[in-house]
């Protein structure tokens, strides 16, 4: 029943996309040739219709390849917008390429205007669909009923997750347990209906759309018997592996040559995400470097006039994948500051110069790091890089410390804008860094940069 409904729902989305793409194309055509700034002759009707036909074929096919016509209740609003954006850009590249090779002339301005209209229009339609269906599900309609097999810690975690996202349209109608004494009790408002061997009886008694198996590792031997039973049923079956205790960053399912695998630890930024972050870094670090050049020149002169030694200070830091690089800073300490060995800066550090105290207070000594970002050693946003001399000790003391080196280090980061700078808790900083890595998006980077610009570096822990 639900699969038939999903096919119907996805066909409605396809129809809505066709309508929106046609409207966006027509509006772009009108904007380009009928608003007073056209300098080209209006193309022939057959040329325009041919271009529209290509749009109505290329864009839906690309959307389908991007899984925009599959039902994904767990996809976030921002995830939906980003997927539409990526698919729109990719479809546009295909459209431009095919138009170039198949037509003698085409209006690039029309296509550029169309892309903007199409992205905005399709995004609004998709968000509208989500808002309507979320409200419908909150009211108890279009809800999938779920039977959870497993009442232990893993099963409780599954139920808590489902109940905390009621807008996704899932409802737990019962739980099966390994322990007979739990029958009749409740797990997060879901009644324990029987033991594992009662699966057939329970499925005959209540209507279930999906069975989620959430058993601990020591009970995986029961899985085969359960699957033999479920093979005779038409319900959807999901298995939640009891491996979360071993998962670190971006664990999940992968496929290798048709062989499914569970990834316990993976690279958080791959493919288009890595490219998007690098393009973002290059564009904005280059722009910020140019803007800050006059300020850097003045500060460099003041550093030179107020203390002996070089203007720039190069310090070895560890970045992505454990590679080291020379991080640039305006010098804020005396040249003999580390004659007795490496030491972290502290409040009222006697090694600082008078100018250095000012630079550190407002984090102006970090400005040369825009160059580190431009050449690829760092990113604008990411975990702050540490010195190799301290890292071995941190690895021994703090579990999962090494995971922060799976992305590029940053000039600013989630920990820094939340006041975790200087000699604050390293453990707490790691928690914030790993949260950033797990939840990375370009929007989060922009948010961190804006908070940094509006006072994020003016921390009482900046010294």
C-alpha positions as CSV (number, residue, x, y, z in Angstrom):
1,X,0.0,0.0,0.0
2,X,2.7,2.5,1.0
3,X,4.9,1.7,-1.9
4,X,1.9,2.3,-4.3
5,X,1.3,5.6,-2.5
6,X,5.0,6.5,-2.7
7,X,5.0,5.9,-6.5
8,X,1.9,8.2,-6.8
9,X,3.5,10.8,-4.6
10,X,6.8,10.8,-6.6
11,X,4.8,11.1,-9.9
12,X,3.1,14.2,-8.4
13,X,6.6,15.6,-7.6
14,X,7.7,14.9,-11.2
15,X,4.6,16.6,-12.6
16,X,5.1,19.6,-10.2
17,X,8.7,19.9,-11.4
18,X,7.6,19.8,-15.1
19,X,5.2,22.7,-14.4
20,X,7.7,24.7,-12.4
21,X,10.5,24.2,-15.0
22,X,8.2,25.2,-17.8
23,X,7.1,28.3,-15.8
24,X,10.8,29.1,-15.0
25,X,11.7,28.8,-18.6
26,X,8.8,30.9,-19.8
27,X,9.6,33.6,-17.2
28,X,13.3,33.6,-18.1
29,X,12.4,34.0,-21.8
30,X,10.1,36.9,-21.0
31,X,12.7,38.5,-18.7
32,X,15.4,38.2,-21.4
33,X,13.5,39.3,-24.5
34,X,10.5,41.4,-23.3
35,X,11.7,43.7,-20.5
36,X,13.6,46.3,-22.5
37,X,17.2,45.2,-22.2
38,X,17.4,42.6,-25.0
39,X,20.0,43.3,-27.6
40,X,19.5,40.0,-29.5
41,X,16.8,39.2,-31.9
42,X,14.1,37.0,-30.5
43,X,14.9,33.4,-31.4
44,X,12.6,31.3,-33.5
45,X,9.7,29.5,-31.9
46,X,11.0,26.1,-32.9
47,X,14.4,26.9,-31.3
48,X,12.7,28.0,-28.1
49,X,10.5,24.9,-28.0
50,X,13.5,22.6,-28.6
51,X,15.4,24.2,-25.7
52,X,12.3,23.8,-23.5
53,X,12.0,20.1,-24.5
54,X,15.6,19.5,-23.5
55,X,15.0,21.2,-20.2
56,X,12.0,19.0,-19.5
57,X,14.1,15.9,-20.2
58,X,17.5,16.7,-18.8
59,X,16.4,18.2,-15.4
60,X,14.0,15.4,-14.3
61,X,16.5,12.8,-15.3
62,X,19.2,14.5,-13.3
63,X,16.9,15.0,-10.4
64,X,16.1,11.3,-10.5
65,X,19.8,10.4,-10.5
66,X,20.2,12.6,-7.5
67,X,17.5,10.6,-5.6
68,X,15.1,13.6,-5.6
69,X,12.2,11.3,-6.7
70,X,12.7,8.9,-3.9
71,X,10.9,9.2,-0.6
72,X,13.5,10.1,2.1
73,X,11.6,11.1,5.3
74,X,14.9,11.6,7.2
75,X,16.4,14.2,4.8
76,X,16.5,17.6,6.4
77,X,15.2,20.8,4.8
78,X,18.8,22.1,4.2
79,X,19.7,18.7,2.8
80,X,16.8,18.9,0.3
81,X,17.8,22.4,-0.7
82,X,21.5,21.4,-1.2
83,X,20.5,18.3,-3.2
84,X,18.3,20.5,-5.5
85,X,21.1,23.0,-5.9
86,X,23.7,20.3,-6.9
87,X,21.3,18.6,-9.3
88,X,20.3,22.0,-10.9
89,X,24.0,22.9,-11.4
90,X,24.8,19.5,-12.9
91,X,21.7,19.6,-15.2
92,X,22.6,23.1,-16.4
93,X,26.1,21.9,-17.3
94,X,24.6,19.1,-19.4
95,X,22.1,21.5,-21.0
96,X,24.8,24.0,-21.9
97,X,27.0,21.3,-23.4
98,X,24.2,19.7,-25.4
99,X,22.9,23.1,-26.6
100,X,26.4,24.1,-27.7
101,X,26.8,20.9,-29.8
102,X,23.3,20.7,-31.2
103,X,22.3,24.3,-31.9
104,X,24.0,27.0,-33.9
105,X,23.0,29.7,-31.4
106,X,21.5,29.9,-28.0
107,X,21.0,32.7,-25.4
108,X,23.3,32.1,-22.5
109,X,21.7,34.9,-20.6
110,X,18.3,33.2,-20.9
111,X,19.8,30.0,-19.5
112,X,21.4,31.9,-16.7
113,X,18.2,33.5,-15.7
114,X,16.3,30.2,-16.1
115,X,18.7,28.4,-13.7
116,X,18.0,31.0,-11.0
117,X,14.2,30.8,-11.5
118,X,14.3,27.0,-11.7
119,X,16.3,26.5,-8.5
120,X,14.2,28.9,-6.5
121,X,10.9,27.5,-7.9
122,X,11.7,23.9,-7.5
123,X,13.1,24.5,-4.0
124,X,9.9,26.3,-2.9
125,X,7.7,23.5,-4.3
126,X,9.8,20.8,-2.6
127,X,9.7,22.7,0.7
128,X,6.0,23.2,0.3
129,X,5.5,19.5,-0.2
130,X,7.5,18.8,2.9
131,X,5.6,21.3,5.0
132,X,2.3,19.9,4.0
133,X,3.3,16.3,4.5
134,X,5.0,17.0,7.8
135,X,1.8,18.6,9.1
136,X,-0.3,15.7,7.8
137,X,2.0,13.2,9.6
138,X,1.9,15.3,12.8
139,X,-1.9,14.9,12.7
140,X,-1.6,11.1,12.5
141,X,-2.1,10.6,8.8
142,X,0.2,9.0,6.2
143,X,2.0,7.3,9.2
144,X,4.0,4.1,8.9
145,X,3.5,1.6,11.7
146,X,6.7,0.0,13.0
147,X,7.4,-3.1,15.1
148,X,10.7,-3.0,16.9
149,X,12.4,-6.3,17.6
150,X,14.6,-5.8,20.6
151,X,13.8,-4.0,23.8
152,X,17.4,-3.5,25.0
153,X,19.5,-0.4,24.8
154,X,19.7,-0.4,21.0
155,X,15.9,-0.9,20.7
156,X,15.3,1.9,23.1
157,X,17.5,4.2,21.1
158,X,15.6,3.3,17.9
159,X,12.3,4.1,19.6
160,X,13.5,7.4,21.1
161,X,14.7,8.5,17.7
162,X,11.4,7.7,16.0
163,X,9.4,9.4,18.7
164,X,11.5,12.5,18.6
165,X,10.8,13.0,14.9
166,X,7.0,12.5,14.6
167,X,6.9,14.8,11.6
168,X,8.7,12.0,9.6
169,X,5.6,9.9,9.8
170,X,6.6,6.8,11.8
171,X,4.8,5.2,14.8
172,X,6.0,2.3,16.9
173,X,3.1,0.0,17.5
174,X,4.9,-2.6,19.5
175,X,8.1,-4.2,20.7
176,X,9.4,-7.7,20.9
177,X,11.9,-8.8,23.6
178,X,14.3,-11.6,24.5
179,X,13.2,-11.5,28.1
180,X,9.7,-12.9,29.1
181,X,9.5,-10.7,32.2
182,X,9.4,-7.6,30.0
183,X,6.1,-8.6,28.3
184,X,3.3,-6.2,29.1
185,X,5.7,-3.4,30.1
186,X,6.4,-0.3,28.0
187,X,9.5,1.1,26.2
188,X,9.0,4.8,25.6
189,X,5.2,4.4,25.4
190,X,5.5,1.4,23.1
191,X,4.1,-1.8,24.6
192,X,6.2,-5.0,24.7
193,X,3.9,-7.5,22.9
194,X,5.8,-10.7,23.2
195,X,9.1,-12.5,22.7
196,X,11.1,-13.0,19.5
197,X,9.4,-16.3,18.8
198,X,6.0,-14.5,18.8
199,X,6.8,-12.6,15.7
200,X,4.3,-14.4,13.5
201,X,1.5,-14.1,16.0
202,X,2.1,-10.4,16.5
203,X,2.2,-9.8,12.7
204,X,-1.1,-11.6,12.3
205,X,-2.7,-9.6,15.1
206,X,-1.7,-6.0,14.3
207,X,-1.1,-4.1,11.0
208,X,2.7,-3.4,10.6
209,X,4.3,-1.7,7.6
210,X,7.9,-2.0,8.7
211,X,9.9,-4.3,11.1
212,X,13.1,-2.9,12.6
213,X,15.4,-5.4,14.1
214,X,17.6,-3.9,16.9
215,X,19.3,-6.8,18.7
216,X,22.7,-6.7,20.5
217,X,25.6,-8.5,19.0
218,X,25.3,-11.5,21.3
219,X,21.7,-12.1,19.9
220,X,22.6,-12.0,16.2
221,X,22.2,-15.8,16.1
222,X,18.4,-15.2,16.3
223,X,18.6,-13.1,13.1
224,X,18.4,-16.0,10.7
225,X,15.2,-17.4,12.2
226,X,13.6,-13.9,12.3
227,X,14.5,-13.4,8.6
228,X,13.1,-16.7,7.6
229,X,9.8,-15.7,9.3
230,X,9.8,-12.2,7.7
231,X,10.6,-13.7,4.2
232,X,7.0,-14.9,4.2
233,X,5.7,-11.4,4.8
234,X,5.3,-8.3,2.7
235,X,6.5,-5.9,5.4
236,X,9.6,-3.8,4.9
237,X,12.5,-5.0,7.1
238,X,15.4,-2.9,8.5
239,X,18.3,-4.0,10.6
240,X,20.1,-1.7,13.0
241,X,23.5,-3.2,13.6
242,X,24.8,-3.1,17.2
243,X,28.0,-1.4,16.0
244,X,27.3,2.2,17.1
245,X,29.7,1.8,20.0
246,X,32.5,1.4,17.5
247,X,31.4,4.1,15.1
248,X,33.3,7.4,15.1
249,X,33.1,9.8,12.2
250,X,30.7,9.3,9.3
251,X,30.1,5.6,9.8
252,X,27.4,4.1,7.7
253,X,26.7,1.7,4.9
254,X,28.8,1.5,1.7
255,X,28.9,-0.7,-1.4
256,X,32.0,-2.1,-3.0
257,X,31.4,-3.9,-6.3
258,X,27.9,-4.9,-5.1
259,X,29.2,-6.1,-1.7
260,X,27.5,-4.2,1.2
261,X,29.9,-3.0,3.9
262,X,29.5,-1.1,7.2
263,X,31.9,1.8,7.6
264,X,32.8,2.4,11.2
265,X,35.0,5.4,10.4
266,X,35.2,7.4,7.2
267,X,36.3,10.6,5.6
268,X,33.8,13.3,6.5
269,X,34.4,15.4,3.3
270,X,34.4,13.6,0.0
271,X,33.5,14.2,-3.6
272,X,31.4,17.3,-4.2
273,X,31.5,18.4,-0.6
274,X,35.3,18.6,-0.6
275,X,35.3,20.5,-3.9
276,X,32.6,22.9,-2.7
277,X,34.5,23.6,0.6
278,X,37.8,24.2,-1.3
279,X,36.2,26.5,-3.9
280,X,34.6,28.4,-1.0
281,X,37.9,28.7,0.8
282,X,39.8,29.9,-2.3
283,X,37.2,32.5,-3.2
284,X,36.8,34.0,0.3
285,X,40.4,33.7,1.5
286,X,41.6,35.4,-1.6
287,X,39.0,38.2,-1.2
288,X,39.7,38.6,2.5
289,X,43.5,38.6,1.9
290,X,43.2,41.5,-0.5
291,X,40.8,43.4,1.8
292,X,43.2,42.9,4.8
293,X,46.4,43.9,3.0
294,X,46.4,47.5,4.1
295,X,45.7,46.5,7.7
296,X,48.5,43.9,7.5
297,X,50.9,46.4,6.1
298,X,50.2,48.8,9.0
299,X,50.4,46.0,11.6
300,X,53.6,44.6,10.2
301,X,55.2,48.1,10.4
302,X,54.1,48.4,14.0
303,X,55.6,45.0,14.9
304,X,58.9,45.9,13.3
305,X,59.1,49.3,15.0
306,X,58.1,48.1,18.5
307,X,60.4,45.0,18.9
308,X,63.4,43.3,17.4
309,X,63.0,40.3,15.1
310,X,61.1,39.2,12.0
311,X,57.5,40.5,11.3
312,X,56.1,37.0,10.5
313,X,56.4,34.0,12.8
314,X,56.3,30.5,11.3
315,X,55.2,27.7,13.5
316,X,54.9,24.0,12.6
317,X,51.4,22.8,13.0
318,X,49.7,19.5,12.2
319,X,46.8,19.5,9.7
320,X,44.7,17.1,7.7
321,X,45.9,13.4,7.6
322,X,48.7,14.3,10.0
323,X,50.7,16.4,7.5
324,X,52.6,19.3,9.0
325,X,52.9,22.8,7.6
326,X,54.2,26.2,8.6
327,X,51.4,28.3,10.0
328,X,51.9,32.0,9.5
329,X,51.2,34.6,12.2
330,X,52.3,38.2,13.0
331,X,55.0,37.8,15.6
332,X,53.6,38.6,19.1
333,X,56.5,37.3,21.3
334,X,60.1,37.9,21.9
335,X,62.5,36.0,19.6
336,X,63.8,34.1,22.6
337,X,60.3,33.1,23.8
338,X,61.0,29.3,23.5
339,X,64.6,29.2,24.5
340,X,63.6,26.9,27.4
341,X,61.4,24.7,25.2
342,X,57.9,24.8,23.7
343,X,55.1,26.0,25.9
344,X,51.5,27.1,25.4
345,X,50.6,30.7,25.7
346,X,48.9,31.8,28.9
347,X,47.1,34.8,30.3
348,X,49.5,37.6,31.0
349,X,52.3,35.7,29.3
350,X,55.6,37.5,30.1
351,X,57.0,36.5,26.7
352,X,54.6,38.7,24.8
353,X,55.6,42.0,23.3
354,X,53.6,45.1,23.9
355,X,52.3,45.0,20.4
356,X,51.8,41.3,20.7
357,X,49.4,41.7,23.6
358,X,47.2,44.0,21.4
359,X,47.4,41.7,18.4
360,X,46.4,38.6,20.4
361,X,43.6,40.3,22.2
362,X,41.8,41.0,18.9
363,X,43.3,37.9,17.1
364,X,44.9,40.2,14.5
365,X,48.0,38.1,14.5
366,X,46.0,35.4,12.7
367,X,45.4,37.5,9.5
368,X,48.4,36.0,7.6
369,X,46.7,32.6,7.8
370,X,44.5,33.6,4.9
371,X,47.6,32.8,2.8
372,X,47.7,29.3,4.4
373,X,44.1,28.8,3.3
374,X,44.7,30.1,-0.2
375,X,47.6,27.6,-0.8
376,X,45.6,24.7,0.7
377,X,47.3,24.2,4.1
378,X,44.2,25.2,6.0
379,X,40.6,26.0,5.6
380,X,38.7,29.1,6.7
381,X,36.7,27.0,9.1
382,X,37.8,23.8,10.9
383,X,39.5,22.6,14.1
384,X,42.4,24.8,15.2
385,X,45.7,23.1,14.3
386,X,48.0,22.1,17.2
387,X,51.8,21.8,17.4
388,X,53.1,18.3,16.8
389,X,55.1,18.5,20.1
390,X,51.8,18.6,22.1
391,X,49.7,16.2,19.9
392,X,51.2,12.9,21.1
393,X,50.3,13.8,24.6
394,X,46.8,14.8,23.7
395,X,46.3,11.5,21.8
396,X,47.2,9.5,24.9
397,X,45.0,11.5,27.2
398,X,41.9,12.2,25.0
399,X,40.0,9.4,23.1
400,X,39.2,10.2,19.5
401,X,41.6,13.2,19.4
402,X,43.1,12.0,16.2
403,X,39.7,12.3,14.4
404,X,40.0,16.1,14.2
405,X,42.8,15.5,11.7
406,X,40.5,14.0,9.1
407,X,39.6,17.5,7.9
408,X,41.7,20.6,7.2
409,X,42.5,22.8,10.2
410,X,40.8,26.2,10.3
411,X,41.4,29.8,11.1
412,X,38.2,29.7,13.2
413,X,35.9,27.0,14.2
414,X,32.9,25.8,16.1
415,X,34.9,25.5,19.4
416,X,36.4,29.0,19.0
417,X,33.1,30.9,18.5
418,X,31.8,29.1,21.6
419,X,34.6,30.5,23.7
420,X,36.9,27.5,23.8
421,X,40.3,29.2,23.1
422,X,43.6,29.4,24.9
423,X,44.0,27.2,28.0
424,X,40.4,26.0,28.1
425,X,39.3,22.3,28.3
426,X,40.9,20.3,25.5
427,X,38.3,17.6,26.0
428,X,35.5,20.1,25.5
429,X,37.2,21.5,22.4
430,X,37.4,18.1,20.9
431,X,33.7,17.5,21.5
432,X,32.9,20.8,19.6
433,X,35.4,20.0,16.8
434,X,33.8,16.5,16.3
435,X,30.3,18.0,16.3
436,X,31.4,20.4,13.5
437,X,32.9,17.6,11.5
438,X,29.8,15.4,11.8
439,X,27.4,18.2,11.0
440,X,29.5,20.0,8.4
441,X,27.7,22.1,5.7
442,X,28.6,25.2,3.8
443,X,25.8,26.9,5.7
444,X,27.4,26.0,9.0
445,X,30.7,27.4,7.7
446,X,29.0,30.7,6.8
447,X,27.4,30.8,10.2
448,X,30.7,30.3,12.0
449,X,32.4,33.0,9.8
450,X,29.6,35.5,10.6
451,X,29.8,34.8,14.3
452,X,33.6,35.2,14.1
453,X,33.3,38.5,12.3
454,X,30.8,39.8,14.8
455,X,32.8,39.1,17.9
456,X,33.8,35.5,17.8
457,X,37.4,36.3,18.2
458,X,36.9,38.8,21.0
459,X,37.0,36.1,23.6
460,X,38.3,36.5,27.2
461,X,40.4,33.4,26.5
462,X,42.2,35.1,23.6
463,X,45.8,35.6,24.7
